[in-house]
Amino acid sequence: MSGFVEKPEAPEVPGLVHLHTGKVRDLYQNEAGDLVMVASDRISAYDWVLPTEIPDKGRVLTQLSLWWFDKIADLLPNHVLGTEPPPGAPAEWQGRTLICKSLRMVPVECVARGYLTGSGLAEYEETRTVCGLALPEGLSDGSELPGPIFTPATKAAVGEHDENVAYEEVARQVGAETAARLRQATLAVYSRGRDIARDRGIILADTKFEFGLDGDGETLVIADEVLTPDSSRFWPADTWEPGHAQPSFDKQYVRDWLTSAESGWDRRGEQPPPALPQEVVDATRAKYVEAYERLTGTTWT
């Protein structure tokens, strides 16, 4: 059992139809048929959306995505049409709202890995492969790969795991041409992000993207968030050392506390996770803000 500990009520806004409450975003449609995506301060871990929010998290992720969209604009188009909340929207939507082009979303999590960790490490330790791609012997947690690899996954519902799949399965699901375009776009955006992050003393270990097809069905468009601490693993370059888990600019404080004796929570049991203590909330917020400031070179306000 997993999902929302407490599923929130989506605000009603004149002229908008609420479509979906996701792990961290609420999705609406306006009268023009555009999507209105609002990033909340919710945080998820171990397939649960926790009852405690991280202040400013949604704003940080939205503003960081916009910064990255600008940095990759020459590689492919994105789905953003505007950022101004619609009339009648709650005041807290400011800075966390994207008006987006409605796309035909491709049902694949497009993952790029430049370093070995997470589910990729688990598969490698069993088979010396990741998503069917053979890797050299001798790699460990945090090892840099010989080159970036495309390791797609199926998209899962809230409370369920994404499942890594081989490239051939993606080609079977969406067609060989679309699969090839997804792989090329994923690796191109990852490589751009990796190089920019490296210049700022940050390792982009891996990341995931979502893509859609424009109305003509021909144009591949990057959507959702891009290169944020929720969709990527960012590590400090100056402390990187293969052979163990790396410190990261994300919700690691949350994961560590949930699996500690202090929380008293059994992640493999049936009970939902407890509320987070204030010090974990504060430390997690600080990590999101630090990632934003180090990447963009600007002070968070």
C-alpha positions as CSV (number, residue, x, y, z in Angstrom):
1,M,0.0,0.0,0.0
2,S,1.3,3.5,-0.9
3,G,0.2,6.7,-2.5
4,F,-1.0,9.9,-0.7
5,V,-0.9,9.9,3.1
6,E,-3.5,12.8,2.9
7,K,-4.7,13.5,-0.7
8,P,-5.1,17.3,-1.0
9,E,-8.2,19.1,-2.3
10,A,-7.3,21.0,-5.5
11,P,-8.4,24.6,-5.4
12,E,-11.3,25.6,-7.7
13,V,-10.4,28.4,-10.1
14,P,-12.9,30.2,-12.4
15,G,-12.4,29.1,-16.0
16,L,-10.2,26.1,-15.1
17,V,-11.1,22.4,-15.1
18,H,-9.1,20.3,-12.6
19,L,-7.7,17.3,-14.5
20,H,-5.3,15.5,-12.1
21,T,-3.6,15.7,-8.7
22,G,-0.1,14.2,-9.1
23,K,2.6,13.5,-6.6
24,V,3.8,17.1,-6.5
25,R,1.8,18.9,-9.2
26,D,-1.8,19.8,-9.9
27,L,-2.9,19.9,-13.5
28,Y,-5.8,22.0,-14.9
29,Q,-7.1,22.9,-18.3
30,N,-8.1,26.4,-19.3
31,E,-10.8,27.5,-21.7
32,A,-8.3,27.7,-24.6
33,G,-7.4,24.1,-24.1
34,D,-4.0,24.8,-22.6
35,L,-2.7,23.0,-19.6
36,V,-2.1,24.9,-16.3
37,M,0.5,23.1,-14.2
38,V,1.0,24.1,-10.6
39,A,4.0,22.8,-8.7
40,S,3.0,22.3,-5.0
41,D,5.4,22.0,-2.0
42,R,4.5,18.3,-1.6
43,I,7.3,15.8,-1.4
44,S,7.4,12.1,-2.1
45,A,9.6,9.3,-0.9
46,Y,9.4,5.5,-1.1
47,D,6.3,5.8,-3.3
48,W,4.4,7.8,-0.7
49,V,3.4,11.5,-0.9
50,L,4.3,12.7,2.6
51,P,1.9,14.6,4.9
52,T,4.6,17.4,5.4
53,E,5.4,20.0,2.8
54,I,8.7,21.6,2.0
55,P,8.2,25.4,1.9
56,D,9.1,27.0,-1.5
57,K,9.9,23.7,-3.1
58,G,7.4,24.1,-5.9
59,R,8.6,27.6,-6.7
60,V,12.3,26.5,-6.7
61,L,11.6,23.6,-9.1
62,T,9.5,25.8,-11.4
63,Q,12.0,28.6,-11.6
64,L,14.9,26.1,-12.1
65,S,13.0,24.4,-14.9
66,L,12.4,27.7,-16.7
67,W,16.2,28.5,-16.4
68,W,17.0,25.1,-17.9
69,F,14.4,25.4,-20.7
70,D,16.3,28.6,-21.8
71,K,19.6,26.8,-21.7
72,I,18.4,23.9,-24.0
73,A,16.2,26.0,-26.3
74,D,18.5,25.4,-29.3
75,L,18.2,21.6,-28.8
76,L,14.4,21.2,-28.9
77,P,11.2,23.1,-28.1
78,N,9.5,23.0,-24.7
79,H,5.8,23.2,-23.7
80,V,5.8,26.5,-21.8
81,L,3.4,29.2,-23.1
82,G,3.4,31.5,-20.1
83,T,4.0,31.7,-16.4
84,E,1.3,34.1,-15.1
85,P,-1.4,32.5,-13.0
86,P,-4.9,32.9,-14.4
87,P,-7.3,35.4,-12.9
88,G,-8.9,34.2,-9.7
89,A,-6.0,31.8,-8.9
90,P,-4.8,31.6,-5.3
91,A,-2.0,34.0,-4.5
92,E,0.4,31.2,-3.7
93,W,0.3,30.1,-7.4
94,Q,2.7,32.9,-8.2
95,G,6.1,31.6,-9.2
96,R,4.9,28.0,-9.4
97,T,2.6,28.1,-12.4
98,L,3.3,27.1,-16.0
99,I,0.8,27.6,-18.8
100,C,1.6,24.8,-21.2
101,K,0.8,23.6,-24.6
102,S,-1.3,20.5,-24.6
103,L,0.7,17.6,-26.1
104,R,0.2,14.0,-26.9
105,M,2.5,12.6,-24.2
106,V,4.8,9.7,-24.9
107,P,4.2,7.1,-22.2
108,V,7.9,6.6,-21.4
109,E,10.2,7.9,-18.6
110,C,13.3,8.9,-20.6
111,V,16.2,8.4,-18.3
112,A,19.8,9.3,-19.0
113,R,22.6,8.0,-16.8
114,G,26.2,9.2,-16.7
115,Y,27.0,7.6,-13.4
116,L,26.0,4.3,-11.8
117,T,23.7,4.4,-8.8
118,G,20.1,3.7,-7.8
119,S,18.2,1.1,-9.7
120,G,20.9,1.0,-12.4
121,L,23.4,-0.1,-9.8
122,A,21.1,-2.8,-8.5
123,E,20.7,-4.2,-12.0
124,Y,24.4,-3.9,-12.8
125,E,25.3,-5.9,-9.6
126,E,23.1,-8.8,-10.8
127,T,23.7,-8.8,-14.6
128,R,26.5,-6.3,-15.4
129,T,23.9,-4.5,-17.6
130,V,21.5,-1.6,-17.2
131,C,18.3,-1.9,-19.3
132,G,20.0,-4.6,-21.3
133,L,23.1,-2.4,-22.1
134,A,26.3,-4.2,-21.2
135,L,28.7,-2.3,-18.9
136,P,32.4,-2.9,-18.0
137,E,33.4,-5.0,-15.0
138,G,34.7,-3.2,-11.9
139,L,32.1,-0.4,-11.5
140,S,30.7,0.5,-8.1
141,D,28.2,2.9,-6.6
142,G,29.0,6.4,-8.0
143,S,31.3,5.2,-10.8
144,E,31.3,7.3,-14.0
145,L,30.2,5.4,-17.0
146,P,32.2,5.2,-20.2
147,G,29.6,7.5,-21.8
148,P,26.0,8.5,-21.1
149,I,23.4,5.8,-21.6
150,F,19.6,5.9,-22.3
151,T,17.8,3.7,-19.8
152,P,14.1,4.2,-20.2
153,A,11.3,3.2,-17.8
154,T,7.6,2.7,-18.0
155,K,5.5,5.4,-16.3
156,A,3.7,4.3,-13.1
157,A,0.7,5.6,-11.3
158,V,1.0,7.4,-7.9
159,G,2.1,4.8,-5.4
160,E,3.7,2.4,-7.9
161,H,7.2,1.9,-9.1
162,D,8.4,2.9,-12.6
163,E,9.9,-0.1,-14.2
164,N,13.1,-0.1,-16.2
165,V,12.7,-1.5,-19.7
166,A,15.0,-2.3,-22.6
167,Y,15.2,0.1,-25.6
168,E,13.6,-2.5,-27.8
169,E,10.5,-2.5,-25.6
170,V,10.2,1.3,-26.1
171,A,10.5,0.8,-29.8
172,R,7.8,-1.8,-29.7
173,Q,5.5,0.5,-27.7
174,V,6.0,3.8,-29.5
175,G,7.6,2.8,-32.8
176,A,11.2,2.7,-33.9
177,E,11.4,6.2,-35.2
178,T,9.9,7.8,-32.1
179,A,12.1,5.7,-29.9
180,A,15.2,6.8,-31.7
181,R,14.2,10.5,-31.4
182,L,13.6,10.0,-27.7
183,R,17.0,8.5,-27.1
184,Q,18.7,11.2,-29.2
185,A,16.9,14.0,-27.4
186,T,17.4,12.5,-23.9
187,L,21.1,12.1,-24.4
188,A,21.5,15.6,-25.9
189,V,19.7,17.4,-23.1
190,Y,21.6,15.3,-20.5
191,S,24.9,16.1,-22.0
192,R,24.1,19.8,-22.1
193,G,23.0,19.7,-18.5
194,R,26.0,17.7,-17.4
195,D,28.4,20.2,-18.9
196,I,26.7,23.2,-17.5
197,A,26.5,21.6,-14.0
198,R,30.1,20.5,-14.1
199,D,31.2,24.1,-14.7
200,R,29.4,25.0,-11.5
201,G,31.0,22.2,-9.4
202,I,28.1,19.8,-9.6
203,I,27.9,16.3,-11.1
204,L,24.7,15.4,-12.9
205,A,24.6,11.7,-12.2
206,D,21.3,10.9,-13.9
207,T,18.0,12.5,-14.8
208,K,14.7,11.8,-16.4
209,F,12.6,13.7,-18.9
210,E,9.1,13.5,-20.3
211,F,8.4,14.3,-23.9
212,G,5.2,14.9,-26.0
213,L,4.3,15.3,-29.6
214,D,2.9,18.6,-30.8
215,G,-0.4,18.8,-32.6
216,D,1.1,17.9,-35.9
217,G,2.5,14.7,-34.4
218,E,5.9,15.4,-35.9
219,T,7.5,17.8,-33.4
220,L,9.1,16.3,-30.2
221,V,8.6,18.7,-27.3
222,I,10.2,18.4,-23.8
223,A,7.6,18.8,-21.1
224,D,7.0,18.7,-17.3
225,E,10.1,19.7,-15.3
226,V,13.6,19.5,-16.5
227,L,16.9,19.0,-14.7
228,T,15.6,19.7,-11.2
229,P,16.6,18.0,-7.9
230,D,13.3,16.1,-8.1
231,S,14.0,14.6,-11.5
232,S,17.8,14.3,-11.3
233,R,20.6,13.3,-9.0
234,F,23.0,16.2,-8.4
235,W,26.2,15.5,-6.5
236,P,28.9,17.9,-5.2
237,A,31.9,17.4,-7.5
238,D,34.4,18.2,-4.8
239,T,33.3,15.3,-2.6
240,W,32.6,12.7,-5.4
241,E,34.2,9.4,-4.6
242,P,33.0,6.1,-6.2
243,G,32.4,3.1,-3.9
244,H,29.6,4.4,-1.8
245,A,26.5,6.6,-1.9
246,Q,27.2,10.2,-2.7
247,P,25.8,13.3,-0.8
248,S,23.1,14.9,-3.0
249,F,21.1,18.1,-3.6
250,D,17.7,16.5,-3.2
251,K,15.4,14.9,-0.6
252,Q,18.1,12.6,0.9
253,Y,17.5,14.1,4.3
254,V,13.9,13.0,4.0
255,R,14.8,9.4,2.9
256,D,17.5,9.2,5.7
257,W,15.1,10.3,8.4
258,L,12.2,8.0,7.2
259,T,14.5,5.0,7.4
260,S,16.0,5.9,10.7
261,A,15.1,4.5,14.1
262,E,13.9,8.0,15.1
263,S,11.0,7.9,12.6
264,G,9.8,4.5,13.8
265,W,8.5,3.8,10.3
266,D,8.8,0.5,8.4
267,R,9.0,1.3,4.7
268,R,8.1,-2.3,3.8
269,G,5.0,-2.3,6.1
270,E,1.4,-1.2,5.5
271,Q,1.4,2.0,7.6
272,P,1.9,5.4,6.0
273,P,5.0,7.4,6.9
274,P,4.8,10.0,9.7
275,A,5.1,13.7,9.5
276,L,8.6,15.1,9.1
277,P,10.3,17.0,12.0
278,Q,11.1,20.7,11.4
279,E,14.8,20.2,11.2
280,V,14.4,17.7,8.3
281,V,12.1,20.2,6.6
282,D,14.5,23.0,7.0
283,A,17.6,21.0,5.8
284,T,15.7,19.7,2.8
285,R,14.5,23.2,1.8
286,A,18.1,24.4,2.1
287,K,19.3,21.7,-0.3
288,Y,16.8,22.6,-2.9
289,V,17.7,26.3,-2.6
290,E,21.4,25.5,-2.7
291,A,21.0,23.6,-5.9
292,Y,19.1,26.5,-7.5
293,E,21.7,29.0,-6.4
294,R,24.7,27.0,-7.4
295,L,23.3,26.1,-10.8
296,T,21.9,29.5,-11.8
297,G,24.5,31.7,-10.0
298,T,21.7,33.8,-8.6
299,T,20.4,34.2,-5.0
300,W,17.0,32.7,-4.2
301,T,14.4,35.2,-3.1
